[in-house]
Amino acid sequence: MIDKADVIIVGGGVTALSTALCLKQLGVERVTILERHAVGAGQSGRAAGVIRGTVQHPVVAATQLAGQAFFTDFASSTGIPLDVHRVGYLLIAQSHEREYVEQTAAVARQSGCVVHAIDAAEAATRQPGLSAPQEGIYLYEPGALYVDPMPAVHAMMLAAVDAGVTIVEGCEVETIRVQRERVVGVDTATGPIDGGRLLLATSVWGQPQLAALGVDLPVRPHIAQMAFFQVPPASSSRLETILFDTRANLYMRPEHDRQLFVGRKESEYLDPDDAPVNPDDYRQTATYGAVREMARRLAISLPFMQRGFVHRTYACTYDVTPDEMPVLDRAAGIEGLFFAVGFSGGGFSTSPWVGKRMAALIMSGTPPDDLRLFSLGRFAADALIEWSNTPA
């Protein structure tokens, strides 16, 4: 077991791995990741794996484009194979949402995203079997892609190990040690590790860890539910592209040849008055009601799925903030303590962008200009990030 590191990263998801890779690129010798379970066991391994730049905020769009570039170039830059599916992204909106969606496209284009307004006929060509009324609004982003999240996490882990990162699985951090308002290390079940810089990247578990140190984050757990649907046996149609449809408020992507990954727009189901969720003790599959509702809505977009069926489901815990954007900052009053939490289900796609900037912040102590958008102080200043590609 190691006993010292230049930078300790608590959490073994994509944010941790990306930051570790970037720290090694900056010349940091001893970077150690501590994961209480297995790498990718949390949100990272259960992500949708979708990366699209069609959003209505220039910096948020930039995070997505960085993710597209990272995963597209991953195999050639690391020598580690990774399947990347560049199938494009089709956004379907309703006529009353036209102005908002057109603004989304304009912002995305200014950020470097290639996105086209197309008509119903082309939309139906891009996705055969689509319900595509003439009055609908359609955007198409040809560069959008998805990767299977767990193989991607594993590939990033291999790249990190090749770069010299130490990864310790099955290692729960019990205490972050602070002396004289400075991080000095952590205590784990297998012994202490000394280090003067620490990044907390532990998803929903980060909020209580930071609260114990006097850092209050507006992050709360939320159970998100997803399902894989099977195309009915008699249908020759397939999901050909990543798709989001405001009529159904579902997003989806292909999964192999005859399946679809389907997720809900979880902001519809966030209720601050709900009873607290225990992220270590919750139902790991979608409820019957959620599955039936997804099935009904899926048929709105893709009528050929009316006789489709559920192949399997799962649920995972999101760490949700008021604007569903992460908190990427350093702790005021505790030197050497940094945190990247509150991704609200979007951490996978942003991880390459976040990792690069968090590494810079950790080593310099000064946040890059574009990282300041995600500071903890935005909540007190009522400066929430508005980024959704369709009206809330």
DAVEN-V831333 format. One record per residue. N is the residue number from 0. RES is the residue in one small letter. OMEGA is omega in whole degrees, 0 to 359 (NA if undefined). BURIAL is b if it has 24 or more other C-alpha atoms within 12 Angstrom, else e. D_LAST is the distance of its C-alpha to the last C-alpha in whole Angstrom. Layout:
# DAVEN-V831333
n->N res->RES omega->OMEGA burial->BURIAL d_last->D_LAST
n->N res->RES omega->OMEGA burial->BURIAL d_last->D_LAST
This chain:
# DAVEN-V831333
n->0 res->m omega->178 burial->e d_last->49
n->1 res->i omega->178 burial->b d_last->48
n->2 res->d omega->181 burial->e d_last->48
n->3 res->k omega->177 burial->b d_last->47
n->4 res->a omega->174 burial->b d_last->44
n->5 res->d omega->175 burial->b d_last->43
n->6 res->v omega->174 burial->b d_last->39
n->7 res->i omega->175 burial->b d_last->38
n->8 res->i omega->180 burial->b d_last->35
n->9 res->v omega->184 burial->b d_last->34
n->10 res->g omega->185 burial->b d_last->31
n->11 res->g omega->177 burial->b d_last->32
n->12 res->g omega->185 burial->b d_last->29
n->13 res->v omega->178 burial->b d_last->28
n->14 res->t omega->178 burial->b d_last->27
n->15 res->a omega->183 burial->b d_last->30
n->16 res->l omega->180 burial->b d_last->32
n->17 res->s omega->179 burial->b d_last->31
n->18 res->t omega->179 burial->b d_last->31
n->19 res->a omega->178 burial->b d_last->35
n->20 res->l omega->181 burial->b d_last->36
n->21 res->c omega->176 burial->b d_last->35
n->22 res->l omega->177 burial->b d_last->37
n->23 res->k omega->177 burial->b d_last->40
n->24 res->q omega->177 burial->e d_last->39
n->25 res->l omega->176 burial->e d_last->40
n->26 res->g omega->179 burial->e d_last->43
n->27 res->v omega->188 burial->b d_last->42
n->28 res->e omega->188 burial->e d_last->45
n->29 res->r omega->177 burial->b d_last->44
n->30 res->v omega->184 burial->b d_last->40
n->31 res->t omega->175 burial->b d_last->40
n->32 res->i omega->177 burial->b d_last->37
n->33 res->l omega->181 burial->b d_last->37
n->34 res->e omega->185 burial->b d_last->35
n->35 res->r omega->180 burial->b d_last->36
n->36 res->h omega->174 burial->e d_last->36
n->37 res->a omega->179 burial->b d_last->36
n->38 res->v omega->179 burial->b d_last->34
n->39 res->g omega->185 burial->b d_last->30
n->40 res->a omega->181 burial->b d_last->31
n->41 res->g omega->183 burial->b d_last->27
n->42 res->q omega->188 burial->b d_last->24
n->43 res->s omega->182 burial->b d_last->25
n->44 res->g omega->181 burial->b d_last->27
n->45 res->r omega->180 burial->b d_last->25
n->46 res->a omega->173 burial->b d_last->22
n->47 res->a omega->180 burial->b d_last->21
n->48 res->g omega->182 burial->b d_last->22
n->49 res->v omega->178 burial->b d_last->20
n->50 res->i omega->180 burial->b d_last->20
n->51 res->r omega->185 burial->b d_last->18
n->52 res->g omega->183 burial->b d_last->18
n->53 res->t omega->177 burial->b d_last->15
n->54 res->v omega->186 burial->b d_last->13
n->55 res->q omega->171 burial->b d_last->12
n->56 res->h omega->187 burial->b d_last->14
n->57 res->p omega->180 burial->b d_last->18
n->58 res->v omega->178 burial->b d_last->19
n->59 res->v omega->175 burial->b d_last->16
n->60 res->a omega->180 burial->b d_last->18
n->61 res->a omega->178 burial->b d_last->21
n->62 res->t omega->181 burial->b d_last->21
n->63 res->q omega->180 burial->b d_last->20
n->64 res->l omega->176 burial->b d_last->23
n->65 res->a omega->177 burial->b d_last->25
n->66 res->g omega->178 burial->b d_last->24
n->67 res->q omega->181 burial->b d_last->25
n->68 res->a omega->182 burial->b d_last->28
n->69 res->f omega->184 burial->b d_last->29
n->70 res->f omega->176 burial->b d_last->29
n->71 res->t omega->184 burial->b d_last->31
n->72 res->d omega->190 burial->e d_last->34
n->73 res->f omega->184 burial->b d_last->34
n->74 res->a omega->182 burial->e d_last->37
n->75 res->s omega->183 burial->e d_last->39
n->76 res->s omega->183 burial->e d_last->38
n->77 res->t omega->186 burial->e d_last->39
n->78 res->g omega->181 burial->e d_last->41
n->79 res->i omega->183 burial->e d_last->39
n->80 res->p omega->175 burial->e d_last->38
n->81 res->l omega->178 burial->b d_last->35
n->82 res->d omega->178 burial->e d_last->33
n->83 res->v omega->185 burial->b d_last->30
n->84 res->h omega->179 burial->b d_last->29
n->85 res->r omega->186 burial->b d_last->27
n->86 res->v omega->180 burial->b d_last->26
n->87 res->g omega->183 burial->b d_last->23
n->88 res->y omega->180 burial->b d_last->20
n->89 res->l omega->177 burial->b d_last->18
n->90 res->l omega->180 burial->b d_last->15
n->91 res->i omega->179 burial->b d_last->15
n->92 res->a omega->182 burial->b d_last->12
n->93 res->q omega->189 burial->b d_last->13
n->94 res->s omega->182 burial->e d_last->15
n->95 res->h omega->179 burial->e d_last->13
n->96 res->e omega->188 burial->b d_last->10
n->97 res->r omega->185 burial->b d_last->14
n->98 res->e omega->181 burial->e d_last->14
n->99 res->y omega->183 burial->e d_last->10
n->100 res->v omega->176 burial->b d_last->12
n->101 res->e omega->175 burial->b d_last->15
n->102 res->q omega->176 burial->b d_last->14
n->103 res->t omega->181 burial->b d_last->13
n->104 res->a omega->181 burial->b d_last->16
n->105 res->a omega->179 burial->b d_last->18
n->106 res->v omega->180 burial->b d_last->17
n->107 res->a omega->179 burial->b d_last->18
n->108 res->r omega->179 burial->b d_last->21
n->109 res->q omega->179 burial->e d_last->22
n->110 res->s omega->179 burial->b d_last->22
n->111 res->g omega->179 burial->b d_last->24
n->112 res->c omega->175 burial->b d_last->22
n->113 res->v omega->180 burial->b d_last->23
n->114 res->v omega->185 burial->b d_last->21
n->115 res->h omega->166 burial->b d_last->22
n->116 res->a omega->181 burial->b d_last->21
n->117 res->i omega->180 burial->b d_last->23
n->118 res->d omega->184 burial->e d_last->23
n->119 res->a omega->181 burial->b d_last->23
n->120 res->a omega->180 burial->e d_last->27
n->121 res->e omega->178 burial->e d_last->26
n->122 res->a omega->179 burial->b d_last->23
n->123 res->a omega->175 burial->b d_last->26
n->124 res->t omega->178 burial->e d_last->28
n->125 res->r omega->180 burial->b d_last->26
n->126 res->q omega->178 burial->b d_last->25
n->127 res->p omega->180 burial->e d_last->28
n->128 res->g omega->180 burial->b d_last->27
n->129 res->l omega->168 burial->b d_last->24
n->130 res->s omega->189 burial->b d_last->22
n->131 res->a omega->179 burial->b d_last->22
n->132 res->p omega->183 burial->e d_last->22
n->133 res->q omega->184 burial->e d_last->23
n->134 res->e omega->180 burial->e d_last->20
n->135 res->g omega->176 burial->b d_last->18
n->136 res->i omega->187 burial->b d_last->16
n->137 res->y omega->172 burial->b d_last->18
n->138 res->l omega->179 burial->b d_last->18
n->139 res->y omega->178 burial->b d_last->20
n->140 res->e omega->187 burial->b d_last->21
n->141 res->p omega->184 burial->b d_last->24
n->142 res->g omega->182 burial->b d_last->25
n->143 res->a omega->185 burial->b d_last->22
n->144 res->l omega->169 burial->b d_last->24
n->145 res->y omega->172 burial->b d_last->24
n->146 res->v omega->174 burial->b d_last->27
n->147 res->d omega->192 burial->b d_last->28
n->148 res->p omega->185 burial->b d_last->27
n->149 res->m omega->173 burial->b d_last->30
n->150 res->p omega->178 burial->b d_last->33
n->151 res->a omega->177 burial->b d_last->31
n->152 res->v omega->180 burial->b d_last->31
n->153 res->h omega->178 burial->b d_last->35
n->154 res->a omega->177 burial->b d_last->35
n->155 res->m omega->177 burial->b d_last->34
n->156 res->m omega->178 burial->b d_last->36
n->157 res->l omega->178 burial->b d_last->39
n->158 res->a omega->179 burial->b d_last->38
n->159 res->a omega->178 burial->b d_last->38
n->160 res->v omega->177 burial->b d_last->41
n->161 res->d omega->180 burial->e d_last->43
n->162 res->a omega->178 burial->b d_last->42
n->163 res->g omega->178 burial->b d_last->44
n->164 res->v omega->174 burial->b d_last->41
n->165 res->t omega->180 burial->b d_last->42
n->166 res->i omega->180 burial->b d_last->40
n->167 res->v omega->177 burial->b d_last->41
n->168 res->e omega->181 burial->b d_last->39
n->169 res->g omega->185 burial->e d_last->40
n->170 res->c omega->181 burial->b d_last->40
n->171 res->e omega->176 burial->b d_last->38
n->172 res->v omega->182 burial->b d_last->38
n->173 res->e omega->183 burial->e d_last->39
n->174 res->t omega->168 burial->b d_last->39
n->175 res->i omega->184 burial->b d_last->38
n->176 res->r omega->179 burial->b d_last->41
n->177 res->v omega->176 burial->b d_last->41
n->178 res->q omega->178 burial->e d_last->45
n->179 res->r omega->176 burial->e d_last->45
n->180 res->e omega->177 burial->e d_last->41
n->181 res->r omega->175 burial->b d_last->41
n->182 res->v omega->178 burial->b d_last->40
n->183 res->v omega->178 burial->b d_last->43
n->184 res->g omega->180 burial->b d_last->42
n->185 res->v omega->170 burial->b d_last->41
n->186 res->d omega->178 burial->b d_last->43
n->187 res->t omega->180 burial->b d_last->42
n->188 res->a omega->182 burial->e d_last->44
n->189 res->t omega->177 burial->e d_last->47
n->190 res->g omega->181 burial->e d_last->47
n->191 res->p omega->173 burial->b d_last->46
n->192 res->i omega->180 burial->b d_last->45
n->193 res->d omega->177 burial->b d_last->45
n->194 res->g omega->184 burial->b d_last->43
n->195 res->g omega->176 burial->b d_last->42
n->196 res->r omega->183 burial->b d_last->38
n->197 res->l omega->174 burial->b d_last->36
n->198 res->l omega->176 burial->b d_last->32
n->199 res->l omega->181 burial->b d_last->30
n->200 res->a omega->190 burial->b d_last->28
n->201 res->t omega->176 burial->b d_last->28
n->202 res->s omega->186 burial->b d_last->24
n->203 res->v omega->179 burial->b d_last->24
n->204 res->w omega->181 burial->b d_last->27
n->205 res->g omega->184 burial->b d_last->27
n->206 res->q omega->178 burial->b d_last->26
n->207 res->p omega->178 burial->b d_last->29
n->208 res->q omega->179 burial->b d_last->31
n->209 res->l omega->178 burial->b d_last->30
n->210 res->a omega->179 burial->e d_last->30
n->211 res->a omega->179 burial->e d_last->34
n->212 res->l omega->178 burial->b d_last->35
n->213 res->g omega->179 burial->e d_last->33
n->214 res->v omega->185 burial->b d_last->30
n->215 res->d omega->179 burial->e d_last->27
n->216 res->l omega->176 burial->b d_last->23
n->217 res->p omega->182 burial->b d_last->20
n->218 res->v omega->179 burial->b d_last->20
n->219 res->r omega->180 burial->b d_last->20
n->220 res->p omega->177 burial->b d_last->20
n->221 res->h omega->179 burial->b d_last->18
n->222 res->i omega->177 burial->b d_last->20
n->223 res->a omega->184 burial->b d_last->18
n->224 res->q omega->181 burial->b d_last->19
n->225 res->m omega->178 burial->b d_last->20
n->226 res->a omega->171 burial->b d_last->23
n->227 res->f omega->180 burial->b d_last->25
n->228 res->f omega->179 burial->b d_last->26
n->229 res->q omega->174 burial->b d_last->29
n->230 res->v omega->181 burial->b d_last->30
n->231 res->p omega->186 burial->e d_last->32
n->232 res->p omega->185 burial->e d_last->36
n->233 res->a omega->185 burial->e d_last->37
n->234 res->s omega->175 burial->e d_last->34
n->235 res->s omega->181 burial->e d_last->35
n->236 res->s omega->178 burial->b d_last->31
n->237 res->r omega->168 burial->b d_last->29
n->238 res->l omega->186 burial->b d_last->26
n->239 res->e omega->189 burial->b d_last->26
n->240 res->t omega->168 burial->b d_last->23
n->241 res->i omega->188 burial->b d_last->20
n->242 res->l omega->168 burial->b d_last->18
n->243 res->f omega->186 burial->b d_last->14
n->244 res->d omega->181 burial->b d_last->13
n->245 res->t omega->176 burial->b d_last->10
n->246 res->r omega->183 burial->b d_last->13
n->247 res->a omega->186 burial->b d_last->13
n->248 res->n omega->174 burial->b d_last->11
n->249 res->l omega->169 burial->b d_last->14
n->250 res->y omega->185 burial->b d_last->15
n->251 res->m omega->175 burial->b d_last->19
n->252 res->r omega->177 burial->b d_last->22
n->253 res->p omega->172 burial->b d_last->25
n->254 res->e omega->186 burial->b d_last->28
n->255 res->h omega->189 burial->e d_last->31
n->256 res->d omega->189 burial->e d_last->32
n->257 res->r omega->180 burial->b d_last->31
n->258 res->q omega->178 burial->b d_last->28
n->259 res->l omega->167 burial->b d_last->25
n->260 res->f omega->183 burial->b d_last->23
n->261 res->v omega->176 burial->b d_last->19
n->262 res->g omega->179 burial->b d_last->17
n->263 res->r omega->169 burial->b d_last->14
n->264 res->k omega->193 burial->b d_last->10
n->265 res->e omega->179 burial->b d_last->11
n->266 res->s omega->176 burial->b d_last->8
n->267 res->e omega->190 burial->e d_last->9
n->268 res->y omega->178 burial->e d_last->12
n->269 res->l omega->179 burial->b d_last->12
n->270 res->d omega->182 burial->e d_last->15
n->271 res->p omega->180 burial->e d_last->17
n->272 res->d omega->177 burial->e d_last->19
n->273 res->d omega->176 burial->e d_last->20
n->274 res->a omega->180 burial->e d_last->24
n->275 res->p omega->179 burial->e d_last->24
n->276 res->v omega->173 burial->b d_last->24
n->277 res->n omega->185 burial->e d_last->27
n->278 res->p omega->177 burial->b d_last->26
n->279 res->d omega->183 burial->e d_last->30
n->280 res->d omega->178 burial->e d_last->30
n->281 res->y omega->180 burial->e d_last->28
n->282 res->r omega->186 burial->e d_last->28
n->283 res->q omega->179 burial->e d_last->28
n->284 res->t omega->178 burial->e d_last->27
n->285 res->a omega->178 burial->b d_last->24
n->286 res->t omega->178 burial->e d_last->24
n->287 res->y omega->181 burial->e d_last->26
n->288 res->g omega->179 burial->e d_last->23
n->289 res->a omega->181 burial->b d_last->20
n->290 res->v omega->181 burial->b d_last->23
n->291 res->r omega->178 burial->e d_last->23
n->292 res->e omega->177 burial->b d_last->20
n->293 res->m omega->180 burial->b d_last->19
n->294 res->a omega->180 burial->b d_last->22
n->295 res->r omega->182 burial->b d_last->21
n->296 res->r omega->180 burial->b d_last->18
n->297 res->l omega->180 burial->b d_last->20
n->298 res->a omega->174 burial->b d_last->22
n->299 res->i omega->181 burial->b d_last->20
n->300 res->s omega->186 burial->b d_last->19
n->301 res->l omega->183 burial->b d_last->23
n->302 res->p omega->180 burial->b d_last->25
n->303 res->f omega->179 burial->b d_last->28
n->304 res->m omega->179 burial->b d_last->26
n->305 res->q omega->179 burial->b d_last->27
n->306 res->r omega->173 burial->e d_last->30
n->307 res->g omega->182 burial->b d_last->29
n->308 res->f omega->181 burial->b d_last->29
n->309 res->v omega->178 burial->b d_last->28
n->310 res->h omega->177 burial->e d_last->30
n->311 res->r omega->181 burial->e d_last->29
n->312 res->t omega->170 burial->b d_last->26
n->313 res->y omega->177 burial->b d_last->25
n->314 res->a omega->176 burial->b d_last->23
n->315 res->c omega->183 burial->b d_last->23
n->316 res->t omega->172 burial->b d_last->22
n->317 res->y omega->173 burial->b d_last->19
n->318 res->d omega->194 burial->b d_last->19
n->319 res->v omega->173 burial->b d_last->16
n->320 res->t omega->181 burial->b d_last->15
n->321 res->p omega->178 burial->b d_last->13
n->322 res->d omega->179 burial->b d_last->11
n->323 res->e omega->174 burial->b d_last->12
n->324 res->m omega->187 burial->b d_last->14
n->325 res->p omega->172 burial->b d_last->18
n->326 res->v omega->185 burial->b d_last->21
n->327 res->l omega->192 burial->b d_last->24
n->328 res->d omega->173 burial->b d_last->27
n->329 res->r omega->182 burial->b d_last->30
n->330 res->a omega->176 burial->b d_last->31
n->331 res->a omega->177 burial->e d_last->33
n->332 res->g omega->176 burial->e d_last->36
n->333 res->i omega->183 burial->b d_last->37
n->334 res->e omega->176 burial->b d_last->38
n->335 res->g omega->180 burial->b d_last->37
n->336 res->l omega->182 burial->b d_last->34
n->337 res->f omega->180 burial->b d_last->31
n->338 res->f omega->176 burial->b d_last->28
n->339 res->a omega->184 burial->b d_last->25
n->340 res->v omega->176 burial->b d_last->23
n->341 res->g omega->185 burial->b d_last->19
n->342 res->f omega->173 burial->b d_last->18
n->343 res->s omega->179 burial->b d_last->16
n->344 res->g omega->183 burial->b d_last->17
n->345 res->g omega->186 burial->b d_last->17
n->346 res->g omega->184 burial->b d_last->20
n->347 res->f omega->186 burial->b d_last->22
n->348 res->s omega->184 burial->b d_last->21
n->349 res->t omega->192 burial->b d_last->21
n->350 res->s omega->178 burial->b d_last->24
n->351 res->p omega->178 burial->b d_last->27
n->352 res->w omega->181 burial->b d_last->25
n->353 res->v omega->182 burial->b d_last->25
n->354 res->g omega->180 burial->b d_last->28
n->355 res->k omega->184 burial->b d_last->30
n->356 res->r omega->176 burial->b d_last->29
n->357 res->m omega->176 burial->b d_last->29
n->358 res->a omega->178 burial->b d_last->33
n->359 res->a omega->179 burial->b d_last->33
n->360 res->l omega->181 burial->b d_last->32
n->361 res->i omega->185 burial->b d_last->34
n->362 res->m omega->183 burial->b d_last->37
n->363 res->s omega->185 burial->e d_last->37
n->364 res->g omega->181 burial->e d_last->36
n->365 res->t omega->182 burial->e d_last->33
n->366 res->p omega->170 burial->b d_last->30
n->367 res->p omega->186 burial->e d_last->29
n->368 res->d omega->184 burial->e d_last->27
n->369 res->d omega->177 burial->b d_last->24
n->370 res->l omega->182 burial->b d_last->24
n->371 res->r omega->178 burial->b d_last->24
n->372 res->l omega->187 burial->b d_last->20
n->373 res->f omega->182 burial->b d_last->20
n->374 res->s omega->176 burial->b d_last->23
n->375 res->l omega->184 burial->b d_last->23
n->376 res->g omega->182 burial->e d_last->23
n->377 res->r omega->182 burial->b d_last->20
n->378 res->f omega->178 burial->e d_last->19
n->379 res->a omega->181 burial->e d_last->22
n->380 res->a omega->182 burial->e d_last->21
n->381 res->d omega->180 burial->e d_last->18
n->382 res->a omega->181 burial->e d_last->17
n->383 res->l omega->183 burial->e d_last->14
n->384 res->i omega->176 burial->b d_last->13
n->385 res->e omega->191 burial->b d_last->10
n->386 res->w omega->188 burial->b d_last->10
n->387 res->s omega->182 burial->b d_last->7
n->388 res->n omega->175 burial->b d_last->9
n->389 res->t omega->182 burial->b d_last->6
n->390 res->p omega->179 burial->b d_last->4
n->391 res->a omega->NA burial->e d_last->0
